[in-house]
Amino acid sequence: GFFHADPHAGNLLVTDDGKLTYIDFGMMSFLQSKQRYAIIEAVVHLVNRDFGSLAVLYKRLGFIPEAQDVAPIVSALESALPD
């Protein structure tokens, strides 16, 4: 499906028949199902402040090498996103 990273009233219109129309394609892309579910999973981990699971997800997606120690990443996320 399509992903729009900047959905606001200046980038989207609703047609007379109720369809959503994109008018700014600068921050759009196509995501595979696996990628869409990963974004949902990442948001759940962020909301739950489960930064360890978020780091594991980053590994699974290939953002971080499998052998990489994620402790510094988890620590940085905890510092960047305090309670």
N, C-alpha and C positions, 0 to 999 in steps of 0.2 A: 504494500500500500504506500501511498504518498505520505510524506512527513513534512510538515511546515514548522520551521523552528522559530518563527516570528509572527504568530497569528494575532493580529489586532485589527481593529476596524479600518485602518488605512491600507491593509494588505488583502482584505477579503470583502466580497460583496455578496449579498443575497439577491438572487434574481426574483422577478415577479412570481415565478412558479415555485419559489422556495428552495432553489438549489444554491449551494455554496459555490462561489466562484473565486478563484485565486487571481489576484492582479499583480502580485509581486512574487516572482519565482526565485529571487536571490538566495533565499535560505530554505530551499526545498530539495528533497531527495526522495528516492524510492527505497523502502526498507523491506527486507525479506521478513517472513513471519518470525524467524528466530531472533532477528534484530528488534522487532516490535516488542516481543515478550521480554527481551533483555532490558529494554528501556523501562518497561513496567516493573520488572524485578528490581532494577536499580533504584527507582523511585520508592518502592516499598522498603528497601534496605535503608535509604536515606531517612524516610519518615520514622522508621524504627530505630534509627541511629545504630544500625548494625553494620559498622564500617568493615569488620572482618569479612562478613559475607559479601559486601560490596567489592572488596579487594579480590576475593575468590572469583567473583563474577568477571572482574577485569581480566583475570588470568584465563578464564574459560573463553572469553571473547578474543583473546590474543593481544590485549592491550599491554599486558605485563607477561614477561616470560615465565613459564611454569616454575622454573627453579628460583625465581626472585623471591627474596624475603619481603613479605608485605607489611611487616611490623612498622617500618618507617612511614609507609603510606597510610596505614590505619592511624598512627599517631598524628600525622599531618592533617588528616581529615577531622580527627577529634579536636585539634587545635583550631582549625579553620571554621568549624561548625560547632561552636560550644552550645551548651543547653540554653 
